[in-house]
């Protein structure tokens, strides 16, 4: 009987403050000596209250992360500029904002790489941090991105509107469709306008992602792993039994990037293995190793 070969995982940066600036929230994880010290998340909400909450989080980073390099990935340039200033002012050192010119551990085999979001690149790097050289990454957020790594080459992807974005578009570009908040479950058939919208948004997204990933696996090979990440990935997980849920995929990618060429930016040369799926990742939101601050 043959056994499946164990994937070899690259080493990750041992000391790093990794920051992910999204469209709806900012989250960060502080890693020291290869172990997660704490994490926090700030939801933007309405107004600028999130800035005060983030300043509190930055104070904790100054206390616990003294001298640790700071790497930031962002899909929201204006908020990233504010957060970068807060971090640099509060911690007294430079923040590195990742981009396509960084030394990613894969080849960018696409046209116009300068247009690809840093989050997509970090997610692909995250799949490599887990030992994959070929794989599919689905990130379900404000937008849903599906990106493909093939033999250590990033060969492209797809971008779809997320459920909340689809709901806003239906309301904004029609006269009669009401505003609504998408549900995590919906009947297949709606019995009125609102429930029909819920059904279309929910099942349209599920079947779109399912159909696309099946088509990609048919080209890449049936053993190709699909990795789910992002705030909306729990909804997709029920429709994608062949997928693995990896909530920290982007953060793994930032740690792999920083370890890939450490001498260039003065990063510590110590490195650690990424966590094994299914084992505790150092805490949950609401504890010292998982702080949740909502604006």
Order of alpha helices (4+ residues) and beta strands (2+ residues): beta-beta-beta-beta-alpha-beta-alpha-beta-beta-alpha-beta-beta-beta-alpha-alpha-beta-alpha-beta-alpha-beta-beta
